[in-house]
Amino acid sequence: MNEFVDIFSSSDPGSVATSVKLLLLLTVLSLAPGILILMTSFTRILIVLSFVRTSLATQQMPPNQVLVGIALFLTFFIMAPTFQEVNEQALTPLFNEEITLDEAYEEASVPMKEFMGKHTRQKDLALFMNYSGMEAPETIQDVPLTTLVPAFAISELKTAFQMGFMIFVPFLVIDMAVASVLMSMGMMMLPPVMISLPFKILLFVLVDGWYLITKSLLEGF
């Protein structure tokens, strides 16, 4: 601990700069889960994939690890241009000591605000702006992250649930059809879900469900 303090009190600019970079890296890593969940496409993707599994009634297939992994890499794919812009405008100049930490924060927030602003409903943004007492901003860059992030989050939740509803409908029709057939045959004690599961999986495979879901998610951004 004393050695760590000595580094910051050192008169060597190189040692201090290295220590600041290390502290910055640790800070970013500690905030990474929140940034990934609330400021990117991750939330919408994971919820939609979870709806797919629930509507198929396959319980733990695919397992949570697979869904999270797919959502993570789709997020990296979708966010790649934004992350690249953050790296070029903020991180690289900061590590090269061309800009200060405050300037890096401002530069990094520009592409993130632009991305979130494109996918935030005006009604959701107005909700948080009204409660914070803000005046109408001229551009999305004038909206603070403390207001934009929650507005973006609830917008993503609404979009994800809308997509989830559309996914549920065809499988619900299959469940109802199977239940009606079983009742007409007097087989009321046989669980309809168990009988309808193969038909739902067959339908999902025939229409190339994973391709359609992924395509819809990518086109949504």
C-alpha positions, -999 to 999 in steps of 0.1 A, spaced: 0 0 0 28 24 9 45 16 -25 12 25 -42 10 58 -24 47 65 -32 40 61 -69 13 89 -68 36 111 -47 66 105 -70 80 134 -90 85 111 -120 57 121 -145 59 86 -162 52 68 -129 22 91 -121 8 87 -157 11 49 -155 -7 49 -121 -35 72 -134 -40 48 -164 -42 19 -141 -67 36 -118 -87 46 -149 -87 10 -162 -99 -4 -128 -127 22 -127 -138 14 -162 -138 -24 -154 -159 -18 -123 -185 2 -143 -184 -22 -173 -213 -44 -163 -236 -14 -158 -225 2 -191 -230 -31 -210 -265 -37 -196 -280 -2 -197 -261 17 -224 -260 -8 -252 -282 -32 -271 -276 -60 -247 -308 -57 -227 -331 -59 -257 -312 -89 -272 -311 -109 -240 -348 -103 -232 -359 -113 -267 -338 -145 -267 -353 -153 -233 -388 -148 -247 -380 -172 -275 -370 -199 -250 -401 -193 -229 -425 -193 -258 -410 -226 -270 -414 -240 -234 -380 -257 -236 -373 -248 -200 -335 -245 -198 -327 -252 -235 -307 -232 -246 -291 -227 -212 -286 -193 -197 -249 -193 -205 -256 -198 -242 -282 -170 -243 -259 -146 -225 -230 -155 -248 -251 -149 -279 -264 -117 -266 -229 -105 -256 -214 -112 -291 -244 -97 -309 -240 -66 -287 -203 -64 -296 -212 -67 -333 -239 -40 -331 -219 -17 -309 -186 -21 -328 -189 13 -347 -198 31 -315 -170 15 -295 -146 22 -323 -155 58 -322 -151 59 -284 -117 44 -287 -105 68 -314 -120 99 -299 -115 93 -262 -94 63 -251 -65 65 -275 -59 103 -270 -62 99 -233 -36 71 -231 -14 92 -254 -18 121 -229 -32 143 -256 -64 151 -236 -74 152 -200 -97 127 -182 -126 152 -183 -122 158 -220 -120 120 -226 -153 116 -207 -170 143 -229 -156 127 -261 -167 92 -251 -202 104 -242 -208 118 -277 -211 85 -297 -228 68 -268 -254 96 -266 -259 94 -303 -265 57 -302 -289 59 -273 -307 89 -287 -316 70 -319 -333 43 -299 -350 63 -271 -387 73 -274 -394 110 -270 -421 102 -244 -396 83 -223 -370 110 -226 -396 137 -218 -406 118 -186 -372 120 -170 -366 155 -183 -398 168 -168 -390 152 -134 -355 167 -135 -368 201 -143 -348 203 -176 -356 226 -204 -360 211 -239 -325 205 -253 -315 215 -288 -297 183 -295 -293 149 -279 -258 159 -268 -273 185 -245 -291 157 -225 -270 145 -195 -264 108 -192 -282 106 -159 -314 115 -178 -307 97 -211 -296 63 -197 -329 55 -178 -350 68 -207 -331 45 -231 -334 16 -207 -372 17 -205 -374 23 -242 -354 -9 -248 -376 -28 -223 -408 -18 -242 -393 -27 -276 -381 -61 -262 -415 -69 -248 -432 -59 -281 -410 -83 -299 -416 -109 -273 -453 -106 -278 -450 -112 -315 -428 -142 -308 -453 -157 -284 -484 -155 -306 -477 -183 -331 -466 -207 -304 -497 -198 -283 -519 -207 -313 -502 -241 -314 -508 -246 -277 -545 -237 -280 -549 -260 -310 -533 -289 -293 -553 -283 -261 -586 -283 -281 -577 -315 -299 -569 -332 -266 -601 -321 -250 -622 -333 -280 -605 -367 -276 -612 -368 -239 -575 -367 -230 -578 -339 -205 -552 -354 -181 -525 -353 -207 -505 -320 -205 -510 -300 -238 -475 -285 -234 -458 -318 -236 -477 -327 -269 -473 -292 -285 -435 -290 -278 -424 -311 -308 -447 -291 -331 -434 -258 -318 -398 -269 -323 -406 -282 -358 -423 -249 -367 -393 -229 -353 -368 -250 -373 -388 -249 -406 -391 -211 -406 -354 -208 -396 -364 -191 -364 -329 -182 -351 -321 -165 -384 -353 -145 -383 -349 -135 -347 -313 -124 -353 -322 -106 -384 -349 -87 -366 -326 -77 -338 -299 -65 -361 -323 -45 -383 -338 -30 -351 -305 -11 -346 
